[in-house]
Amino acid sequence: MRRAQIFVNNILAGILTEQDDYTYLFKYDHDYLLNPLSTAISLTLPKTEETYHSRYLFSFFFNLLAEGANKAIQNRLLKIDEKDYFTRLIKTAYTDTIGAVTIREIKEL
């Protein structure tokens, strides 16, 4: 299992998890949900206490990934399998993303 913190404008919004069977979970942070000024990270992931489940990386997160030549460069330089979207997400979406969302890997001991 691998996890990543999801930030909106540097405020923790939730946790994205890739499970051992390569399914995905997203859960909003409790404090983020309580803040009336915080917004959903995506129209497809409205704010809720429930955990979102998906057989594939959620489209919102997938669409943060580079494409084309940039994807090839990232895969080569970071030694990432081209189909390992979660690794590419946590290795590249921590800075300089389009929009307010950034992603930081949670390093498990």
N, CA, C and O atoms as a Tinker XYZ file with bonds, in Angstrom:
   436  protein
     1  N      0.847000   -1.177000    0.000000    73     2
     2  CA     0.000000    0.000000    0.000000    64     1     3
     3  C      0.892000    1.239000    0.000000    63     2     4     5
     4  O      1.885000    1.319000    0.724000    81     3
     5  N      0.508000    2.193000   -0.829000    73     3     6
     6  CA     1.226000    3.469000   -0.875000    64     5     7
     7  C      0.206000    4.590000   -0.708000    63     6     8     9
     8  O     -0.944000    4.480000   -1.132000    81     7
     9  N      0.665000    5.680000   -0.074000    73     7    10
    10  CA    -0.258000    6.781000    0.199000    64     9    11
    11  C      0.387000    8.116000   -0.133000    63    10    12    13
    12  O      1.609000    8.262000   -0.160000    81    11
    13  N     -0.492000    9.090000   -0.387000    73    11    14
    14  CA    -0.025000   10.443000   -0.673000    64    13    15
    15  C     -0.995000   11.441000   -0.062000    63    14    16    17
    16  O     -2.206000   11.223000   -0.028000    81    15
    17  N     -0.431000   12.540000    0.418000    73    15    18
    18  CA    -1.247000   13.641000    0.923000    64    17    19
    19  C     -1.623000   14.534000   -0.249000    63    18    20    21
    20  O     -0.802000   14.819000   -1.121000    81    19
    21  N     -2.877000   14.971000   -0.257000    73    19    22
    22  CA    -3.371000   15.865000   -1.297000    64    21    23
    23  C     -3.579000   17.232000   -0.659000    63    22    24    25
    24  O     -4.291000   17.363000    0.337000    81    23
    25  N     -2.953000   18.241000   -1.240000    73    23    26
    26  CA    -3.040000   19.604000   -0.720000    64    25    27
    27  C     -3.742000   20.509000   -1.721000    63    26    28    29
    28  O     -3.564000   20.372000   -2.931000    81    27
    29  N     -4.542000   21.433000   -1.202000    73    27    30
    30  CA    -5.143000   22.498000   -2.005000    64    29    31
    31  C     -4.634000   23.809000   -1.422000    63    30    32    33
    32  O     -4.896000   24.126000   -0.261000    81    31
    33  N     -3.911000   24.563000   -2.226000    73    31    34
    34  CA    -3.290000   25.805000   -1.744000    64    33    35
    35  C     -2.510000   25.574000   -0.450000    63    34    36    37
    36  O     -2.597000   26.365000    0.489000    81    35
    37  N     -1.751000   24.483000   -0.415000    73    35    38
    38  CA    -0.908000   24.098000    0.727000    64    37    39
    39  C     -1.683000   23.758000    1.991000    63    38    40    41
    40  O     -1.117000   23.769000    3.083000    81    39
    41  N     -2.963000   23.456000    1.859000    73    39    42
    42  CA    -3.785000   22.998000    2.982000    64    41    43
    43  C     -4.128000   21.537000    2.722000    63    42    44    45
    44  O     -4.605000   21.190000    1.641000    81    43
    45  N     -3.885000   20.678000    3.717000    73    43    46
    46  CA    -4.171000   19.256000    3.554000    64    45    47
    47  C     -5.655000   19.050000    3.282000    63    46    48    49
    48  O     -6.504000   19.428000    4.089000    81    47
    49  N     -5.958000   18.444000    2.133000    73    47    50
    50  CA    -7.347000   18.196000    1.753000    64    49    51
    51  C     -7.739000   16.739000    1.940000    63    50    52    53
    52  O     -8.908000   16.447000    2.188000    81    51
    53  N     -6.787000   15.819000    1.827000    73    51    54
    54  CA    -7.138000   14.413000    1.967000    64    53    55
    55  C     -5.963000   13.502000    1.698000    63    54    56    57
    56  O     -4.830000   13.946000    1.509000    81    55
    57  N     -6.266000   12.199000    1.685000    73    55    58
    58  CA    -5.259000   11.163000    1.472000    64    57    59
    59  C     -5.693000   10.286000    0.301000    63    58    60    61
    60  O     -6.825000    9.806000    0.243000    81    59
    61  N     -4.763000   10.091000   -0.626000    73    59    62
    62  CA    -4.963000    9.181000   -1.747000    64    61    63
    63  C     -4.155000    7.924000   -1.461000    63    62    64    65
    64  O     -2.978000    8.005000   -1.106000    81    63
    65  N     -4.784000    6.760000   -1.614000    73    63    66
    66  CA    -4.133000    5.485000   -1.318000    64    65    67
    67  C     -4.178000    4.579000   -2.534000    63    66    68    69
    68  O     -5.218000    4.430000   -3.176000    81    67
    69  N     -3.035000    3.975000   -2.842000    73    67    70
    70  CA    -2.997000    2.883000   -3.815000    64    69    71
    71  C     -2.860000    1.607000   -2.999000    63    70    72    73
    72  O     -1.864000    1.417000   -2.300000    81    71
    73  N     -3.855000    0.734000   -3.085000    73    71    74
    74  CA    -3.827000   -0.506000   -2.318000    64    73    75
    75  C     -2.977000   -1.557000   -3.029000    63    74    76    77
    76  O     -2.601000   -1.387000   -4.189000    81    75
    77  N     -2.684000   -2.632000   -2.324000    73    75    78
    78  CA    -1.820000   -3.676000   -2.864000    64    77    79
    79  C     -2.396000   -4.333000   -4.118000    63    78    80    81
    80  O     -1.643000   -4.872000   -4.929000    81    79
    81  N     -3.722000   -4.297000   -4.288000    73    79    82
    82  CA    -4.345000   -4.871000   -5.482000    64    81    83
    83  C     -4.516000   -3.832000   -6.596000    63    82    84    85
    84  O     -5.241000   -4.065000   -7.562000    81    83
    85  N     -3.845000   -2.688000   -6.453000    73    83    86
    86  CA    -3.848000   -1.585000   -7.427000    64    85    87
    87  C     -5.229000   -0.965000   -7.617000    63    86    88    89
    88  O     -5.570000   -0.494000   -8.702000    81    87
    89  N     -6.011000   -0.974000   -6.550000    73    87    90
    90  CA    -7.228000   -0.173000   -6.517000    64    89    91
    91  C     -6.907000    1.068000   -5.697000    63    90    92    93
    92  O     -5.882000    1.129000   -5.018000    81    91
    93  N     -7.795000    2.060000   -5.767000    73    91    94
    94  CA    -7.479000    3.362000   -5.185000    64    93    95
    95  C     -8.582000    3.835000   -4.257000    63    94    96    97
    96  O     -9.762000    3.548000   -4.457000    81    95
    97  N     -8.160000    4.571000   -3.233000    73    95    98
    98  CA    -9.069000    5.186000   -2.273000    64    97    99
    99  C     -8.711000    6.658000   -2.154000    63    98   100   101
   100  O     -7.542000    7.036000   -2.232000    81    99
   101  N     -9.728000    7.475000   -1.965000    73    99   102
   102  CA    -9.484000    8.875000   -1.622000    64   101   103
   103  C    -10.424000    9.238000   -0.494000    63   102   104   105
   104  O    -11.623000    8.970000   -0.558000    81   103
   105  N     -9.865000    9.857000    0.550000    73   103   106
   106  CA   -10.664000   10.301000    1.689000    64   105   107
   107  C    -10.257000   11.716000    2.043000    63   106   108   109
   108  O     -9.075000   12.025000    2.196000    81   107
   109  N    -11.276000   12.580000    2.173000    73   107   110
   110  CA   -11.017000   13.957000    2.591000    64   109   111
   111  C    -10.573000   13.996000    4.049000    63   110   112   113
   112  O    -11.030000   13.198000    4.867000    81   111
   113  N     -9.696000   14.914000    4.361000    73   111   114
   114  CA    -9.265000   15.174000    5.729000    64   113   115
   115  C    -10.437000   15.759000    6.515000    63   114   116   117
   116  O    -11.172000   16.603000    6.003000    81   115
   117  N    -10.607000   15.314000    7.746000    73   115   118
   118  CA   -11.738000   15.753000    8.571000    64   117   119
   119  C    -11.749000   17.273000    8.765000    63   118   120   121
   120  O    -12.797000   17.905000    8.623000    81   119
   121  N    -10.607000   17.857000    9.083000    73   119   122
   122  CA   -10.540000   19.315000    9.287000    64   121   123
   123  C    -10.858000   20.075000    8.001000    63   122   124   125
   124  O    -11.476000   21.139000    8.039000    81   123
   125  N    -10.438000   19.531000    6.876000    73   123   126
   126  CA   -10.732000   20.164000    5.586000    64   125   127
   127  C    -12.242000   20.167000    5.339000    63   126   128   129
   128  O    -12.803000   21.149000    4.852000    81   127
   129  N    -12.883000   19.059000    5.680000    73   127   130
   130  CA   -14.336000   18.976000    5.502000    64   129   131
   131  C    -15.071000   19.977000    6.379000    63   130   132   133
   132  O    -16.091000   20.532000    5.969000    81   131
   133  N    -14.565000   20.210000    7.579000    73   131   134
   134  CA   -15.230000   21.120000    8.513000    64   133   135
   135  C    -15.075000   22.585000    8.137000    63   134   136   137
   136  O    -15.863000   23.421000    8.579000    81   135
   137  N    -14.084000   22.907000    7.339000    73   135   138
   138  CA   -13.837000   24.291000    6.952000    64   137   139
   139  C    -14.848000   24.712000    5.884000    63   138   140   141
   140  O    -14.828000   24.176000    4.776000    81   139
   141  N    -15.729000   25.661000    6.201000    73   139   142
   142  CA   -16.754000   26.061000    5.224000    64   141   143
   143  C    -16.172000   26.760000    3.992000    63   142   144   145
   144  O    -16.846000   26.865000    2.967000    81   143
   145  N    -14.942000   27.234000    4.083000    73   143   146
   146  CA   -14.318000   27.911000    2.946000    64   145   147
   147  C    -13.611000   26.944000    1.993000    63   146   148   149
   148  O    -13.266000   27.316000    0.872000    81   147
   149  N    -13.399000   25.716000    2.437000    73   147   150
   150  CA   -12.710000   24.755000    1.574000    64   149   151
   151  C    -13.677000   24.229000    0.515000    63   150   152   153
   152  O    -14.871000   24.061000    0.760000    81   151
   153  N    -13.123000   23.978000   -0.662000    73   151   154
   154  CA   -13.931000   23.481000   -1.769000    64   153   155
   155  C    -13.509000   22.061000   -2.121000    63   154   156   157
   156  O    -12.434000   21.606000   -1.732000    81   155
   157  N    -14.357000   21.379000   -2.851000    73   155   158
   158  CA   -14.010000   20.047000   -3.341000    64   157   159
   159  C    -12.789000   20.160000   -4.247000    63   158   160   161
   160  O    -12.615000   21.166000   -4.934000    81   159
   161  N    -11.949000   19.140000   -4.249000    73   159   162
   162  CA   -10.773000   19.190000   -5.117000    64   161   163
   163  C    -11.171000   19.036000   -6.578000    63   162   164   165
   164  O    -10.420000   19.414000   -7.477000    81   163
   165  N    -12.357000   18.477000   -6.811000    73   163   166
   166  CA   -12.827000   18.235000   -8.172000    64   165   167
   167  C    -14.344000   18.090000   -8.147000    63   166   168   169
   168  O    -14.919000   17.697000   -7.132000    81   167
   169  N    -14.988000   18.406000   -9.258000    73   167   170
   170  CA   -16.433000   18.174000   -9.351000    64   169   171
   171  C    -16.754000   16.692000   -9.252000    63   170   172   173
   172  O    -17.842000   16.318000   -8.816000    81   171
   173  N    -15.813000   15.850000   -9.656000    73   171   174
   174  CA   -16.034000   14.405000   -9.608000    64   173   175
   175  C    -15.746000   13.810000   -8.230000    63   174   176   177
   176  O    -16.007000   12.630000   -7.997000    81   175
   177  N    -15.209000   14.622000   -7.319000    73   175   178
   178  CA   -14.918000   14.183000   -5.951000    64   177   179
   179  C    -15.471000   15.212000   -4.968000    63   178   180   181
   180  O    -14.703000   15.891000   -4.287000    81   179
   181  N    -16.809000   15.332000   -4.887000    73   179   182
   182  CA   -17.385000   16.315000   -3.968000    64   181   183
   183  C    -17.029000   16.007000   -2.513000    63   182   184   185
   184  O    -16.764000   14.859000   -2.157000    81   183
   185  N    -17.028000   17.041000   -1.686000    73   183   186
   186  CA   -16.695000   16.867000   -0.267000    64   185   187
   187  C    -17.708000   15.937000    0.400000    63   186   188   189
   188  O    -18.919000   16.123000    0.281000    81   187
   189  N    -17.185000   14.939000    1.102000    73   187   190
   190  CA   -18.013000   13.984000    1.828000    64   189   191
   191  C    -17.152000   13.274000    2.866000    63   190   192   193
   192  O    -15.931000   13.197000    2.729000    81   191
   193  N    -17.800000   12.761000    3.897000    73   191   194
   194  CA   -17.098000   11.950000    4.904000    64   193   195
   195  C    -16.776000   10.557000    4.363000    63   194   196   197
   196  O    -15.888000    9.881000    4.881000    81   195
   197  N    -17.484000   10.133000    3.335000    73   195   198
   198  CA   -17.301000    8.795000    2.777000    64   197   199
   199  C    -15.960000    8.687000    2.055000    63   198   200   201
   200  O    -15.414000    9.679000    1.573000    81   199
   201  N    -15.448000    7.470000    1.993000    73   199   202
   202  CA   -14.223000    7.200000    1.242000    64   201   203
   203  C    -14.595000    6.842000   -0.188000    63   202   204   205
   204  O    -15.476000    6.015000   -0.422000    81   203
   205  N    -13.920000    7.468000   -1.140000    73   203   206
   206  CA   -14.118000    7.131000   -2.545000    64   205   207
   207  C    -13.272000    5.909000   -2.890000    63   206   208   209
   208  O    -12.139000    5.779000   -2.427000    81   207
   209  N    -13.835000    5.010000   -3.711000    73   207   210
   210  CA   -13.145000    3.795000   -4.144000    64   209   211
   211  C    -13.123000    3.765000   -5.670000    63   210   212   213
   212  O    -14.084000    4.186000   -6.314000    81   211
   213  N    -12.029000    3.268000   -6.249000    73   211   214
   214  CA   -11.949000    3.151000   -7.701000    64   213   215
   215  C    -11.028000    2.002000   -8.092000    63   214   216   217
   216  O    -10.023000    1.744000   -7.430000    81   215
   217  N    -11.383000    1.318000   -9.175000    73   215   218
   218  CA   -10.523000    0.263000   -9.709000    64   217   219
   219  C     -9.342000    0.855000  -10.461000    63   218   220   221
   220  O     -8.360000    0.162000  -10.728000    81   219
   221  N     -9.435000    2.132000  -10.802000    73   219   222
   222  CA    -8.387000    2.822000  -11.551000    64   221   223
   223  C     -8.046000    4.114000  -10.826000    63   222   224   225
   224  O     -8.824000    4.599000  -10.005000    81   223
   225  N     -6.882000    4.667000  -11.133000    73   223   226
   226  CA    -6.532000    5.966000  -10.567000    64   225   227
   227  C     -7.623000    6.959000  -10.958000    63   226   228   229
   228  O     -7.975000    7.073000  -12.132000    81   227
   229  N     -8.151000    7.671000   -9.975000    73   227   230
   230  CA    -9.237000    8.620000  -10.224000    64   229   231
   231  C     -8.854000    9.551000  -11.371000    63   230   232   233
   232  O     -7.713000   10.004000  -11.459000    81   231
   233  N     -9.809000    9.829000  -12.241000    73   231   234
   234  CA    -9.512000   10.635000  -13.435000    64   233   235
   235  C     -8.950000   12.006000  -13.074000    63   234   236   237
   236  O     -8.104000   12.530000  -13.799000    81   235
   237  N     -9.400000   12.591000  -11.978000    73   235   238
   238  CA    -8.870000   13.894000  -11.582000    64   237   239
   239  C     -7.355000   13.826000  -11.395000    63   238   240   241
   240  O     -6.627000   14.685000  -11.893000    81   239
   241  N     -6.885000   12.810000  -10.682000    73   239   242
   242  CA    -5.450000   12.673000  -10.423000    64   241   243
   243  C     -4.699000   12.264000  -11.694000    63   242   244   245
   244  O     -3.598000   12.751000  -11.949000    81   243
   245  N     -5.289000   11.379000  -12.481000    73   243   246
   246  CA    -4.665000   10.961000  -13.738000    64   245   247
   247  C     -4.428000   12.163000  -14.644000    63   246   248   249
   248  O     -3.404000   12.245000  -15.323000    81   247
   249  N     -5.368000   13.083000  -14.650000    73   247   250
   250  CA    -5.260000   14.251000  -15.528000    64   249   251
   251  C     -4.253000   15.291000  -15.042000    63   250   252   253
   252  O     -4.011000   16.278000  -15.737000    81   251
   253  N     -3.664000   15.090000  -13.870000    73   251   254
   254  CA    -2.569000   15.948000  -13.417000    64   253   255
   255  C     -1.233000   15.523000  -14.030000    63   254   256   257
   256  O     -0.247000   16.257000  -13.949000    81   255
   257  N     -1.205000   14.343000  -14.638000    73   255   258
   258  CA     0.035000   13.792000  -15.181000    64   257   259
   259  C      0.391000   14.415000  -16.525000    63   258   260   261
   260  O     -0.480000   14.760000  -17.323000    81   259
   261  N      1.689000   14.548000  -16.751000    73   259   262
   262  CA     2.182000   15.041000  -18.042000    64   261   263
   263  C      1.902000   14.001000  -19.124000    63   262   264   265
   264  O      1.713000   12.817000  -18.846000    81   263
   265  N      1.882000   14.482000  -20.362000    73   263   266
   266  CA     1.662000   13.606000  -21.510000    64   265   267
   267  C      2.799000   13.778000  -22.509000    63   266   268   269
   268  O      3.636000   14.671000  -22.370000    81   267
   269  N      2.818000   12.918000  -23.507000    73   267   270
   270  CA     3.729000   13.062000  -24.636000    64   269   271
   271  C      5.194000   13.052000  -24.252000    63   270   272   273
   272  O      5.650000   12.201000  -23.488000    81   271
   273  N      5.927000   14.019000  -24.797000    73   271   274
   274  CA     7.375000   14.092000  -24.581000    64   273   275
   275  C      7.714000   14.290000  -23.111000    63   274   276   277
   276  O      8.680000   13.707000  -22.617000    81   275
   277  N      6.934000   15.103000  -22.404000    73   275   278
   278  CA     7.205000   15.318000  -20.973000    64   277   279
   279  C      7.040000   14.028000  -20.183000    63   278   280   281
   280  O      7.828000   13.744000  -19.281000    81   279
   281  N      6.020000   13.248000  -20.518000    73   279   282
   282  CA     5.817000   11.954000  -19.862000    64   281   283
   283  C      7.030000   11.050000  -20.103000    63   282   284   285
   284  O      7.536000   10.426000  -19.171000    81   283
   285  N      7.487000   10.982000  -21.342000    73   283   286
   286  CA     8.634000   10.133000  -21.684000    64   285   287
   287  C      9.886000   10.568000  -20.925000    63   286   288   289
   288  O     10.643000    9.730000  -20.437000    81   287
   289  N     10.097000   11.861000  -20.829000    73   287   290
   290  CA    11.263000   12.381000  -20.096000    64   289   291
   291  C     11.166000   12.025000  -18.618000    63   290   292   293
   292  O     12.141000   11.565000  -18.024000    81   291
   293  N      9.990000   12.237000  -18.020000    73   291   294
   294  CA     9.807000   11.902000  -16.602000    64   293   295
   295  C     10.059000   10.421000  -16.360000    63   294   296   297
   296  O     10.772000   10.056000  -15.426000    81   295
   297  N      9.478000    9.569000  -17.196000    73   295   298
   298  CA     9.652000    8.125000  -17.023000    64   297   299
   299  C     11.119000    7.727000  -17.132000    63   298   300   301
   300  O     11.603000    6.903000  -16.356000    81   299
   301  N     11.818000    8.308000  -18.083000    73   299   302
   302  CA    13.226000    7.954000  -18.287000    64   301   303
   303  C     14.100000    8.458000  -17.141000    63   302   304   305
   304  O     14.894000    7.700000  -16.584000    81   303
   305  N     13.956000    9.735000  -16.790000    73   303   306
   306  CA    14.814000   10.322000  -15.754000    64   305   307
   307  C     14.543000    9.744000  -14.368000    63   306   308   309
   308  O     15.465000    9.550000  -13.576000    81   307
   309  N     13.272000    9.472000  -14.083000    73   307   310
   310  CA    12.909000    8.967000  -12.758000    64   309   311
   311  C     12.846000    7.443000  -12.705000    63   310   312   313
   312  O     12.571000    6.857000  -11.659000    81   311
   313  N     13.106000    6.809000  -13.856000    73   311   314
   314  CA    13.092000    5.339000  -13.951000    64   313   315
   315  C     11.749000    4.769000  -13.488000    63   314   316   317
   316  O     11.684000    3.906000  -12.613000    81   315
   317  N     10.684000    5.280000  -14.104000    73   315   318
   318  CA     9.320000    4.870000  -13.764000    64   317   319
   319  C      8.733000    4.103000  -14.941000    63   318   320   321
   320  O      8.848000    4.541000  -16.086000    81   319
   321  N      8.109000    2.966000  -14.671000    73   319   322
   322  CA     7.384000    2.228000  -15.705000    64   321   323
   323  C      6.280000    3.124000  -16.253000    63   322   324   325
   324  O      5.589000    3.796000  -15.488000    81   323
   325  N      6.110000    3.137000  -17.568000    73   323   326
   326  CA     5.139000    4.058000  -18.175000    64   325   327
   327  C      3.700000    3.806000  -17.732000    63   326   328   329
   328  O      2.855000    4.691000  -17.868000    81   327
   329  N      3.408000    2.622000  -17.206000    73   327   330
   330  CA     2.050000    2.322000  -16.739000    64   329   331
   331  C      1.881000    2.525000  -15.233000    63   330   332   333
   332  O      0.796000    2.301000  -14.695000    81   331
   333  N      2.937000    2.943000  -14.558000    73   331   334
   334  CA     2.875000    3.168000  -13.108000    64   333   335
   335  C      2.491000    4.624000  -12.843000    63   334   336   337
   336  O      3.335000    5.460000  -12.520000    81   335
   337  N      1.211000    4.898000  -12.988000    73   335   338
   338  CA     0.706000    6.265000  -12.872000    64   337   339
   339  C      0.847000    6.819000  -11.459000    63   338   340   341
   340  O      1.129000    8.005000  -11.282000    81   339
   341  N      0.655000    5.974000  -10.459000    73   339   342
   342  CA     0.723000    6.456000   -9.078000    64   341   343
   343  C      2.134000    6.941000   -8.745000    63   342   344   345
   344  O      2.300000    7.998000   -8.136000    81   343
   345  N      3.144000    6.177000   -9.140000    73   343   346
   346  CA     4.519000    6.606000   -8.876000    64   345   347
   347  C      4.809000    7.923000   -9.575000    63   346   348   349
   348  O      5.405000    8.825000   -8.986000    81   347
   349  N      4.393000    8.036000  -10.817000    73   347   350
   350  CA     4.646000    9.287000  -11.543000    64   349   351
   351  C      3.917000   10.445000  -10.881000    63   350   352   353
   352  O      4.442000   11.557000  -10.819000    81   351
   353  N      2.709000   10.192000  -10.387000    73   351   354
   354  CA     1.947000   11.234000   -9.704000    64   353   355
   355  C      2.681000   11.720000   -8.458000    63   354   356   357
   356  O      2.837000   12.926000   -8.267000    81   355
   357  N      3.133000   10.798000   -7.609000    73   355   358
   358  CA     3.767000   11.218000   -6.356000    64   357   359
   359  C      5.174000   11.771000   -6.572000    63   358   360   361
   360  O      5.687000   12.502000   -5.725000    81   359
   361  N      5.800000   11.431000   -7.692000    73   359   362
   362  CA     7.146000   11.936000   -7.962000    64   361   363
   363  C      7.149000   13.260000   -8.723000    63   362   364   365
   364  O      8.165000   13.955000   -8.740000    81   363
   365  N      6.029000   13.621000   -9.352000    73   363   366
   366  CA     6.037000   14.822000  -10.191000    64   365   367
   367  C      5.004000   15.874000   -9.810000    63   366   368   369
   368  O      5.137000   17.025000  -10.228000    81   367
   369  N      3.989000   15.529000   -9.041000    73   367   370
   370  CA     2.900000   16.487000   -8.768000    64   369   371
   371  C      3.035000   17.171000   -7.411000    63   370   372   373
   372  O      2.042000   17.632000   -6.849000    81   371
   373  N      4.247000   17.237000   -6.888000    73   371   374
   374  CA     4.451000   17.907000   -5.602000    64   373   375
   375  C      4.714000   19.395000   -5.781000    63   374   376   377
   376  O      4.680000   20.152000   -4.812000    81   375
   377  N      4.972000   19.813000   -6.996000    73   375   378
   378  CA     5.244000   21.220000   -7.269000    64   377   379
   379  C      4.886000   21.527000   -8.714000    63   378   380   381
   380  O      4.798000   20.623000   -9.545000    81   379
   381  N      4.682000   22.780000   -9.006000    73   379   382
   382  CA     4.482000   23.233000  -10.384000    64   381   383
   383  C      3.368000   22.491000  -11.113000    63   382   384   385
   384  O      3.526000   22.103000  -12.271000    81   383
   385  N      2.251000   22.295000  -10.436000    73   383   386
   386  CA     1.105000   21.662000  -11.079000    64   385   387
   387  C      0.184000   22.732000  -11.647000    63   386   388   389
   388  O      0.267000   23.904000  -11.281000    81   387
   389  N     -0.687000   22.311000  -12.540000    73   387   390
   390  CA    -1.698000   23.224000  -13.065000    64   389   391
   391  C     -2.805000   23.285000  -12.020000    63   390   392   393
   392  O     -3.395000   22.260000  -11.677000    81   391
   393  N     -3.087000   24.466000  -11.519000    73   391   394
   394  CA    -4.116000   24.607000  -10.502000    64   393   395
   395  C     -3.544000   24.611000   -9.103000    63   394   396   397
   396  O     -2.336000   24.746000   -8.907000    81   395
   397  N     -4.425000   24.460000   -8.135000    73   395   398
   398  CA    -4.072000   24.625000   -6.727000    64   397   399
   399  C     -3.687000   23.329000   -6.027000    63   398   400   401
   400  O     -3.260000   23.363000   -4.873000    81   399
   401  N     -3.827000   22.192000   -6.692000    73   399   402
   402  CA    -3.617000   20.892000   -6.045000    64   401   403
   403  C     -2.175000   20.434000   -6.215000    63   402   404   405
   404  O     -1.629000   20.438000   -7.318000    81   403
   405  N     -1.570000   20.037000   -5.091000    73   403   406
   406  CA    -0.250000   19.405000   -5.108000    64   405   407
   407  C     -0.323000   18.108000   -4.321000    63   406   408   409
   408  O     -1.226000   17.905000   -3.510000    81   407
   409  N      0.636000   17.239000   -4.573000    73   407   410
   410  CA     0.616000   15.900000   -3.988000    64   409   411
   411  C      1.980000   15.607000   -3.385000    63   410   412   413
   412  O      3.017000   15.845000   -4.003000    81   411
   413  N      1.955000   15.084000   -2.166000    73   411   414
   414  CA     3.205000   14.729000   -1.480000    64   413   415
   415  C      3.133000   13.281000   -1.013000    63   414   416   417
   416  O      2.174000   12.862000   -0.364000    81   415
   417  N      4.147000   12.549000   -1.351000    73   415   418
   418  CA     4.219000   11.145000   -0.965000    64   417   419
   419  C      4.317000   11.012000    0.550000    63   418   420   421
   420  O      5.018000   11.782000    1.206000    81   419
   421  N      3.613000   10.034000    1.095000    73   419   422
   422  CA     3.759000    9.670000    2.503000    64   421   423
   423  C      4.741000    8.509000    2.528000    63   422   424   425
   424  O      4.438000    7.422000    2.035000    81   423
   425  N      5.888000    8.732000    3.088000    73   423   426
   426  CA     6.917000    7.692000    3.130000    64   425   427
   427  C      6.639000    6.779000    4.314000    63   426   428   429
   428  O      6.695000    7.195000    5.471000    81   427
   429  N      6.340000    5.537000    3.999000    73   427   430
   430  CA     6.057000    4.540000    5.031000    64   429   431
   431  C      7.368000    3.975000    5.555000    63   430   432   433
   432  O      8.331000    3.820000    4.803000    81   431
   433  N      7.400000    3.675000    6.828000    73   431   434
   434  CA     8.608000    3.094000    7.432000    64   433   435
   435  C      8.659000    1.610000    7.209000    63   434   436
   436  O      9.602000    0.952000    7.646000    81   435
